[in-house]
Amino acid sequence: MKIRELLKITDFNDIANQLKKHYDDIDIEKIHSLYLKLKNNSDFVQCENYSITINAYSVKNDNEDPILLTDFDENDNSLFFDVSAIKESENNVYSISTVNKIEFLNYEISQSTLMRFSNAAILAHCLWEITCYSYD
């Protein structure tokens, strides 16, 4: 499933609830505006084969490395969530924080991410990540 398809079937209120659980000081109105812009975008920009993956980590204290979790509750706000794009032809991992937003619509979502997270949680973490530097 692609990000574009997920946007079409996911209500923003569910995404907003996930954002509020996990991210402080987030501008929900700006995220909503971006959500609508992306959801209603009909442009197709060819992109390389990237797959979105989200991992959950537990952080016990600041002195220890985070622990990758395979079994977790997506609503646990004590966890850290890492969103990355994997370029399948190279098997390299990339940040999506500066990705072209229109290209992003055509990114696939990994099967493991689809199995471990709800649609709203996937989009909440992705939208937060791609707005780290700019909402445009």
N, C-alpha and C positions, 0 to 999 in steps of 0.2 A: 504494500500500500504506500502511496506517495503522500507527502505533506498536503498537497493540493486536495486530495481525496478526503483526508482526515478533517481538513477545515470545513468541507462541505457538510459533514455529518455531525459536527461537534458544536454544541451550543456555547456561546461565549460565557454565560453565567457559570457553567461548570468549570471552564478554564479559569475564570476570575477567582472562584473559590479555591482552586489549587494554588494560584499565584499568592493569594492572601495567606495561605497556610505556610508557604515556604520562603517567601521573599519579603523582607521589610522594605519600606520606602519605595515601593513600586508605584508608578503612575498608571493606574488601571485604565484611565481614559485614553492615554496614549497607546497602551497595548490594545485596547478595544478598537481604536482607529486603525492601527496596523492590521489587526485581525480582519476588519471589514475590507480594507484595501487588498489584502492578500486573498481573502475568500472570494471577492468579486473580480479578481484579476483574470482576464482571459488571454493575456499574452503568453506565448510559449517561448521560452528561452532554452535552447539546447544546453544541457550541462553534462559534465562528465558523470560517470556512474558513482555517485556518492550514496552511502547508506547511513542514516542517523542511528546512533546507538546511545542509550542512556544507561549509566551505571550508578548504583547506589553505594555510598560509603558510610561507614560508622567512624566517628572520630571520638576517641575516649578522652584524650587531652591533647593540648597543643604540642607536646613533646614527642608524640608518637605519629607514625605514618597512618593514614586512613586505612581502614580494613574494607576491602571489596566484599560486598554482600551479594549472595545469590537468592536468599530468601529474606524478604522484608515487606513492610507495610508502606505503600506509596504515600500514605498520609502522615507518616512519622516525620514531624518537623525537626527532629534532632539529627536527621541524616543529611548528608551532603550528596547532591546529584550532579553528575558530570555528563554533559551532552557533547558528543563529538560526531564528526563525519568521518567515515572510513572510505577512502578511495579504493574501490575494490580491485582495480587493475594493479595497484601497487601494495595493497594491504597496509597503507599508511593512515595514521589518525590525524585529523585536523580539527582545529577550533572552528566553530560556526559563528563566532562573534562578529566577524566582519564580512560574512557571506553576502553576495548579491541577493537581495530579498526575493526577486522574481525567479532567479535560478533555484533558490531554496525550495520553492513550490514543487519542483520536480525531483527532489531528493526522496529516495526510498526510505522506509522505516524498517530497521532490522526486525527479523522475526522474534528474536529474543526480547527486544523492547516491546513489541506488540503483545507478547505473552505476559510480560511482567507489569505493564503499566496500562492504565485506562487511557482512552483517547484524550480526555481533558488533561491528564497529567503529562502526557507526551507533549501536547501543544503548549502547555504552561511552561514547562522547562525549556522547550525550544524557543518560544517567543521571548522569554526572559533572556536567554543566551544571545539571541540575535539583536537584542536591543542594548547590550552592554555599552556600546559606544554611540549608538545613534538609533533613532526611531525611523529614519528615512530609508 
